[in-house]
Amino acid sequence: HMQQQQQQHMPAPAMPSLRLGATVDHMLAEVRERGVVLGERVLQELRVLREAQAQYAVGELLTELHNVRNPSAFLSTVIRSQLSRDCTAEGSAHRIVVSGLPVNVSWQELKDHMKQAGDVLFADVDRAGGGIVEYATSEQAQRALSSLNGSYLRLSGPSGTGGGAAAAKRVRIKVSLPHVHGSAEEE
């Protein structure tokens, strides 16, 4: 009987009903551990996303948590941008591929660099020198293509200190459109 009673007294704002996948649940638990309570409405919105999108949305929140005043509103904005990507034919018109990245570059560094061309909705890097960046509009993606191809990405390096040497660390990147058909190996 003891066990049954304990289950009834479990605090219920947790979200086992979400069915978002273990990774997202784990990330949401981390958000809660940091003392952030998300509104029920934004959690409902999160359910609409595919799991990968939900992971990205909550990941963005965790990354920005220290300077976000209203976590629910922030997450809601990220979710909406994810959903609007779905409505645009595969979103590929808004997407560009970046190559020539150093393997230790973070997606935040890539995103900061690519923001020069427009609103970055999504940025990701693989650990092999490639990255994907998605903009709010195809015009911005085209602008990135023309203005950032061959541009130099500044790297913060392992530590922010180190004076001029660290500041001078930059790599030249190549920006191209994603291959919608066939593989990306067809260079």
C-alpha positions as a printed NumPy array, in Angstrom:
array([[  0.   ,   0.   ,   0.   ],
       [  2.84 ,   2.342,   0.808],
       [  3.992,   2.375,  -2.808],
       [  0.566,   3.277,  -4.13 ],
       [  0.294,   6.198,  -1.739],
       [  3.717,   7.495,  -2.719],
       [  2.729,   7.448,  -6.373],
       [ -0.332,   9.554,  -5.643],
       [  1.772,  12.13 ,  -3.828],
       [  4.281,  12.44 ,  -6.657],
       [  4.316,  16.039,  -7.889],
       [  2.434,  15.974, -11.17 ],
       [  3.755,  18.938, -13.185],
       [  6.322,  16.576, -14.666],
       [  5.332,  15.479, -18.137],
       [  5.333,  11.728, -18.665],
       [  2.352,  12.21 , -20.981],
       [  4.424,  14.237, -23.429],
       [  5.769,  11.291, -25.42 ],
       [  8.574,  13.462, -26.705],
       [ 11.222,  10.795, -26.501],
       [ 13.729,  10.133, -23.762],
       [ 16.251,  12.732, -24.937],
       [ 13.768,  15.601, -24.909],
       [ 12.358,  14.531, -21.54 ],
       [ 15.895,  14.456, -20.196],
       [ 16.584,  17.959, -21.537],
       [ 13.331,  19.276, -20.086],
       [ 14.316,  17.771, -16.746],
       [ 17.557,  19.746, -16.971],
       [ 15.569,  22.919, -17.634],
       [ 13.494,  22.203, -14.511],
       [ 16.626,  21.506, -12.468],
       [ 17.809,  25.006, -13.298],
       [ 14.682,  26.321, -11.632],
       [ 12.802,  27.184, -14.808],
       [  9.105,  26.382, -14.966],
       [  7.72 ,  26.257, -18.503],
       [  4.104,  27.077, -19.178],
       [  1.653,  24.311, -20.052],
       [  0.863,  26.009, -23.358],
       [  4.438,  25.954, -24.63 ],
       [  4.725,  22.308, -23.599],
       [  1.62 ,  21.605, -25.691],
       [  3.298,  23.381, -28.614],
       [  6.39 ,  21.252, -28.141],
       [  4.283,  18.119, -28.685],
       [  3.505,  19.203, -32.229],
       [  7.15 ,  19.05 , -33.266],
       [  9.004,  16.043, -34.547],
       [ 11.457,  14.696, -32.009],
       [ 14.552,  16.13 , -33.695],
       [ 12.934,  19.564, -33.814],
       [ 11.861,  19.363, -30.182],
       [ 15.428,  18.436, -29.24 ],
       [ 16.747,  21.435, -31.138],
       [ 14.18 ,  23.799, -29.584],
       [ 14.895,  22.698, -26.02 ],
       [ 18.63 ,  22.683, -26.783],
       [ 18.409,  26.323, -27.878],
       [ 16.613,  27.146, -24.642],
       [ 19.284,  25.431, -22.534],
       [ 22.028,  27.259, -24.42 ],
       [ 20.401,  30.668, -23.995],
       [ 18.918,  30.085, -20.53 ],
       [ 21.352,  32.396, -18.752],
       [ 20.25 ,  35.448, -20.748],
       [ 16.593,  34.694, -21.43 ],
       [ 14.096,  36.624, -19.326],
       [ 11.013,  34.671, -20.316],
       [ 11.935,  31.041, -21.063],
       [  8.414,  30.034, -22.147],
       [  8.179,  32.869, -24.674],
       [ 11.686,  32.144, -25.966],
       [ 10.918,  28.456, -26.433],
       [  7.616,  29.299, -28.093],
       [  9.44 ,  31.51 , -30.619],
       [ 11.901,  28.734, -31.443],
       [  9.026,  26.255, -31.827],
       [  7.177,  28.601, -34.175],
       [ 10.238,  29.038, -36.357],
       [ 10.597,  25.241, -36.47 ],
       [  6.963,  24.878, -37.551],
       [  7.242,  27.599, -40.187],
       [ 10.221,  25.721, -41.604],
       [  7.98 ,  22.714, -42.071],
       [  5.439,  24.717, -44.04 ],
       [  8.024,  25.878, -46.553],
       [  8.651,  23.187, -49.113],
       [ 11.095,  21.127, -47.068],
       [ 12.777,  24.361, -46.03 ],
       [ 15.563,  23.566, -48.466],
       [ 15.219,  26.896, -50.277],
       [ 16.255,  28.577, -47.039],
       [ 19.14 ,  26.258, -46.382],
       [ 22.825,  26.5  , -47.209],
       [ 25.728,  24.163, -46.686],
       [ 29.011,  25.374, -45.25 ],
       [ 32.318,  23.587, -45.778],
       [ 35.903,  24.207, -44.745],
       [ 35.041,  24.526, -41.058],
       [ 37.559,  23.451, -38.437],
       [ 36.439,  20.307, -36.64 ],
       [ 36.279,  22.035, -33.26 ],
       [ 33.958,  24.839, -34.349],
       [ 30.698,  25.091, -32.394],
       [ 27.296,  25.601, -33.985],
       [ 27.031,  28.829, -31.973],
       [ 30.162,  30.213, -33.665],
       [ 28.817,  29.231, -37.063],
       [ 25.443,  30.777, -36.277],
       [ 27.029,  34.04 , -35.09 ],
       [ 29.075,  34.306, -38.276],
       [ 26.165,  33.478, -40.588],
       [ 23.852,  36.   , -38.881],
       [ 25.52 ,  38.658, -41.042],
       [ 23.288,  37.563, -43.91 ],
       [ 19.971,  37.303, -42.052],
       [ 17.94 ,  35.544, -39.371],
       [ 19.427,  32.141, -38.67 ],
       [ 16.701,  29.696, -37.61 ],
       [ 18.926,  26.682, -37.374],
       [ 22.641,  25.966, -37.441],
       [ 24.392,  22.671, -37.041],
       [ 27.92 ,  21.391, -37.539],
       [ 29.156,  17.903, -38.097],
       [ 32.553,  17.05 , -36.718],
       [ 34.02 ,  16.727, -40.194],
       [ 34.274,  20.337, -41.279],
       [ 30.746,  20.737, -42.614],
       [ 27.715,  22.632, -41.422],
       [ 24.122,  23.448, -42.31 ],
       [ 22.54 ,  26.833, -41.783],
       [ 18.895,  27.643, -42.31 ],
       [ 17.572,  31.168, -42.75 ],
       [ 14.119,  32.631, -42.274],
       [ 13.791,  33.392, -45.994],
       [ 15.297,  32.143, -49.231],
       [ 16.479,  35.724, -49.964],
       [ 18.648,  35.589, -46.858],
       [ 20.028,  32.209, -47.911],
       [ 20.898,  33.692, -51.31 ],
       [ 22.529,  36.662, -49.598],
       [ 24.641,  34.286, -47.508],
       [ 25.599,  32.482, -50.677],
       [ 26.81 ,  35.654, -52.371],
       [ 28.263,  37.525, -49.386],
       [ 29.644,  34.84 , -47.079],
       [ 31.138,  32.372, -49.542],
       [ 34.887,  32.707, -49.105],
       [ 34.427,  34.763, -45.935],
       [ 36.605,  34.291, -42.886],
       [ 35.062,  32.754, -39.797],
       [ 36.718,  33.972, -36.621],
       [ 37.308,  31.34 , -34.008],
       [ 37.286,  31.932, -30.309],
       [ 39.686,  29.026, -29.812],
       [ 39.74 ,  26.791, -26.729],
       [ 40.134,  29.807, -24.425],
       [ 39.129,  33.411, -24.882],
       [ 42.539,  34.584, -23.684],
       [ 45.784,  34.561, -25.605],
       [ 45.662,  38.067, -27.005],
       [ 46.402,  38.697, -30.656],
       [ 47.212,  35.104, -31.517],
       [ 43.737,  33.889, -30.577],
       [ 42.03 ,  36.828, -32.252],
       [ 43.846,  36.155, -35.505],
       [ 42.634,  32.581, -35.698],
       [ 40.209,  32.463, -38.6  ],
       [ 39.359,  30.118, -41.401],
       [ 38.001,  30.671, -44.864],
       [ 34.682,  28.947, -45.426],
       [ 32.827,  27.87 , -48.509],
       [ 29.054,  28.34 , -48.771],
       [ 26.969,  26.365, -51.238],
       [ 23.413,  25.221, -51.812],
       [ 22.444,  21.79 , -50.541],
       [ 22.264,  18.999, -53.104],
       [ 18.591,  18.172, -53.027],
       [ 19.059,  15.145, -55.259],
       [ 21.987,  12.804, -55.115],
       [ 24.603,  12.836, -52.436],
       [ 26.734,  15.699, -51.236],
       [ 29.86 ,  13.841, -52.347],
       [ 29.415,  14.888, -55.973],
       [ 31.94 ,  17.747, -55.816]])
